[in-house]
Amino acid sequence: MNLMVVVNVSPDLPAKKVILVDYSSGRGKEDAISEVLRKINTKIPEDATVVDFEVKTYTTPVTRRTYAVGIVVYNIPMGKKPLREFTVQERRQLLAGVLKAFEYNPKILNISELARVFGVSRDSIYYDIEQILKERRRG
């Protein structure tokens, strides 16, 4: 069996991109498909936007057991994601936007408050700002 999903990832879309794969077996094609869809649907968050999905089945020649494989691609809006769960890249992207809005003046930022909100150390925030300003000078 060959199953393929082509994903065009847009870096401009502020969302967490997820590819979820699951499988199931059943007595027949419909049974296997129903079960894999049930399993997948319980794992997709309510606020997710499904971009694409594909479900395929195959039956083994010896046991005559039918399997269904499902792949779903979805986005979770970043606005819904708690700031403490941001990756370093996501945190820097947010900080870069704030710095840009204030003409790259880091003095407008409350480092202690940012560290508390993101759940990181003050040193991490200082390092993020330093890297953002270095990137700006290079670019």
Secondary structure as the mmCIF struct_conf table of DSSP 4:
data_model
#
loop_
_struct_conf.conf_type_id
_struct_conf.id
_struct_conf.beg_label_comp_id
_struct_conf.beg_label_asym_id
_struct_conf.beg_label_seq_id
_struct_conf.end_label_comp_id
_struct_conf.end_label_asym_id
_struct_conf.end_label_seq_id
TURN_TY1_P TURN_TY1_P1 PRO A 11 ASP A 12
BEND BEND1 LEU A 13 LEU A 13
STRN STRN1 ALA A 15 GLY A 26
BEND BEND2 ARG A 27 GLY A 28
HELX_RH_AL_P HELX_RH_AL_P1 LYS A 29 LYS A 43
BEND BEND3 ILE A 44 ILE A 44
TURN_TY1_P TURN_TY1_P2 GLU A 46 ASP A 47
STRN STRN2 THR A 49 THR A 59
TURN_TY1_P TURN_TY1_P3 PRO A 61 THR A 63
STRN STRN3 THR A 66 PRO A 77
HELX_RH_3T_P HELX_RH_3T_P1 MET A 78 LYS A 80
BEND BEND4 LYS A 81 LYS A 81
HELX_RH_3T_P HELX_RH_3T_P2 LEU A 83 GLU A 85
HELX_RH_AL_P HELX_RH_AL_P2 VAL A 88 ALA A 101
TURN_TY1_P TURN_TY1_P4 PHE A 102 TYR A 104
HELX_RH_3T_P HELX_RH_3T_P3 PRO A 106 ILE A 108
BEND BEND5 LEU A 109 LEU A 109
HELX_RH_AL_P HELX_RH_AL_P3 ILE A 111 PHE A 118
TURN_TY1_P TURN_TY1_P5 GLY A 119 GLY A 119
BEND BEND6 VAL A 120 VAL A 120
HELX_RH_AL_P HELX_RH_AL_P4 ARG A 122 ARG A 138
#
